[in-house]
């Protein structure tokens, strides 16, 4: 669904969030049908249990068996997030993550171990793919909590982590395409001397060539450039989409065992094409992840800058400490993001956030600011409590987030949904 002006009015802060109108109700349909009463205040809730972002789904079975067999809760959560970190095809985390604006992959991660009430974190780490494990090493092998940049990399190497080039060919080509997309403003991309050089397709629109048509042309040109760079045909549209609308991909995981021990961790390559040195929420204890052995654990994926400002994971755990259910606690944190923009939907529609929440008694929830990226692409959480499943997150607001940065004249069918997300 495209978010129309009428929908904005319907979901304005006063009209919807404060009054609860336009918010999703508990018990939305999940992948397998109606969602269970997962957020009820009273139990019994199943334990052990692992809750994570849906890109951890494929790694939950193994981690759950480890947890059930008596494995440590943090080690179980790390087993889940290590999967996408090792996967060169997941371009949001670890090896193959999309790089910063200089073409260098920089990773962030943190973890908290509930039973021993310890934490570790690393930010802006280059050349080491399993930064979640490095964050655990900071926790276990230093008197510090957070290491960043070159110091974090040298520490990891000292601990035996291998140095490797994290920029896969696939991510390098997408980054080059991004450079060429901006080449009207710098010296990257083919210059005037190139026999195929043409002025950019966008420019003054005319009756014969409206902006939407110019954009269609420009996107076709980008696909041709993607072909020149050697991006496979089936990946070209997705690559163009990533270039136009850089994403923040991430994975969070929280794990609880049958002794009521709980831990969490979060890892990411952060915002694609970010400024070198930019750290998002993922390495910030209390934003991207927070675990309190007395209460529960929470983590986030989405707009890191917004989550840092509401200390999202800590806010959620504190809310649960004061009696809110996991779902209420998460929706309250999302409302704080809405409040930071005074409910201005013209801005809020360009950001998104999903929280993964696990209370110490096994109650859990997944909540998101918007329903997802587009119809058919809802935000999901993955859960394993003996039964592995994906569930649709409960959203604060009806409708779908919009791509950022806004290019008002791109035709809707070229923006997202079926065209790009295949
Ligand atoms: N949430 C990931 C980031 O913003 O870096």
Boltz pocket constraint, residues with backbone or C-beta under 6 A from the ligand:
constraints:
  - pocket:
      binder: B
      contacts: [[A, 248], [A, 249], [A, 250], [A, 268], [A, 269], [A, 270], [A, 271], [A, 279], [A, 280], [A, 281], [A, 282], [A, 300], [A, 301], [A, 302], [A, 303], [A, 304], [A, 305]]
      max_distance: 6.0
